[in-house]
Amino acid sequence: MAMQPGSVVILKSGGPLMTIEEFGEHKDAKCTWFQEKSLCREWFALVGLREAPTTVPRKEKAPAKP
């Protein structure tokens, strides 16, 4: 699947999971991610990004029985 805004990506060299916000004019993408409690944003060259592997959603805890 091709990368698009909203895609979850990772740097080819490793690092945190990031979400693509938008694409730039110079074959780059503006990505966001959290570092501790801070929201980070930065532009990355598309050649340095790859789509993150899909993950299995967490199971929700069953409601407590009365």
Backbone torsions as a table, in degrees:
resi	resn	phi	psi	omega
1	MET	NA	139.3	-178.8
2	ALA	-76.3	147.5	177.3
3	MET	-69.4	143.3	179.1
4	GLN	-151.5	166.2	176.4
5	PRO	-54.1	132.6	-177.4
6	GLY	99.4	-14.2	178.5
7	SER	-68.7	144.1	176.0
8	VAL	-94.0	125.8	-176.2
9	VAL	-130.6	171.0	176.2
10	ILE	-143.6	151.0	174.7
11	LEU	-65.7	143.3	178.0
12	LYS	-59.5	-27.8	179.0
13	SER	-85.0	-2.5	179.9
14	GLY	105.6	175.6	179.3
15	GLY	129.3	-168.1	-176.8
16	PRO	-75.3	159.8	172.2
17	LEU	-69.6	138.1	-178.2
18	MET	-131.8	155.1	177.2
19	THR	-111.3	133.2	177.2
20	ILE	-75.5	126.4	175.9
21	GLU	-90.3	-47.0	-177.2
22	GLU	-160.8	163.8	175.9
23	PHE	-103.5	146.3	179.8
24	GLY	-97.7	-174.7	-178.2
25	GLU	-86.9	-6.8	-172.8
26	HIS	-120.3	41.5	-179.5
27	LYS	54.0	49.3	178.6
28	ASP	-137.1	169.8	-179.2
29	ALA	-138.7	140.2	174.8
30	LYS	-88.7	120.9	-176.6
31	CYS	-116.6	152.6	175.9
32	THR	-124.9	149.9	176.3
33	TRP	-161.1	165.9	177.7
34	PHE	-104.6	136.8	172.5
35	GLN	-122.3	107.8	-169.1
36	GLU	57.8	-116.8	-179.4
37	LYS	-105.6	7.6	-177.3
38	SER	-99.5	137.3	174.7
39	LEU	-85.5	127.1	-179.1
40	CYS	-114.3	147.0	176.8
41	ARG	-138.3	139.4	178.0
42	GLU	-162.0	155.8	176.2
43	TRP	-92.2	137.4	178.0
44	PHE	-132.0	143.6	174.6
45	ALA	-65.7	138.4	-178.7
46	LEU	-60.6	-32.6	-179.2
47	VAL	-65.6	-17.9	179.4
48	GLY	-94.5	0.3	-178.1
49	LEU	-111.0	152.6	170.2
50	ARG	-140.9	155.7	178.5
51	GLU	-67.0	140.4	179.5
52	ALA	-74.6	146.9	176.4
53	PRO	-61.6	144.4	178.8
54	THR	-70.4	147.0	-179.1
55	THR	-117.3	157.1	176.8
56	VAL	-82.7	129.4	-179.9
57	PRO	-61.0	148.2	177.2
58	ARG	-66.8	144.7	175.7
59	LYS	-78.8	137.0	177.0
60	GLU	-77.6	147.1	177.6
61	LYS	-69.8	140.6	177.5
62	ALA	-68.8	143.2	178.7
63	PRO	-61.9	146.5	179.1
64	ALA	-64.0	137.8	178.8
65	LYS	-81.1	138.0	-179.7
66	PRO	-69.9	NA	NA
